[in-house]
Amino acid sequence: MKTLLVYCHPNPQSFSATLYAKTRDTLAQRGHEVRHFDLYAENFQPVLTLEERQAYLTNPGLIEARVQAHVDALKWAEHLVFVFPIWFYGPPAMLKGWLDRVWLPGVAFMPPPQKGKPAVPGLRHIQRLTVITHGGAPWWWLKVMGDPAKKLFTRGLRALMDKRCKTIWLQLHDMNNVSHADCEAFIKKVTATLKAIPI
């Protein structure tokens, strides 16, 4: 399976980094054809500039040319995998900026054809979505808050993919209070889940 792995965390010694390495290695060992982006390591520029915002709908090719490798990988992928922490109920700003500058009109979607209609999906070739994440809040508090990060990925982004897209959401909660054993158990869960994904 053609798998695009997108990782976002500034610290190469972080738990996220461990999850990223384990995810990348497990997918490769299982036989996935993996392309991966470490957004901080490559110093991805997440800010949509004034020039880019003005060209967003009328000339998205201007932005696409600046992030061409990322656009090409998104068009190529059958399986998207994200590894990132949840900060203030959402992904890091770097990852949100990646969505802003890579998931462009004509790439990820086409604008709604008329008022009251949703955007037209552009990623129907993506058959699987996997998110591996962690955050400081307990699970019940995220439920109170409406779980915005999960909704963004498993509803908002998934809506642009294949109608039958299979979704996996793996999250470790209470990161401020978890033990080493908790972290190890989560890594094992991630590994077992990835190994079970059909090639």
Disulfide bonds with the S-S distance in Angstrom:
none
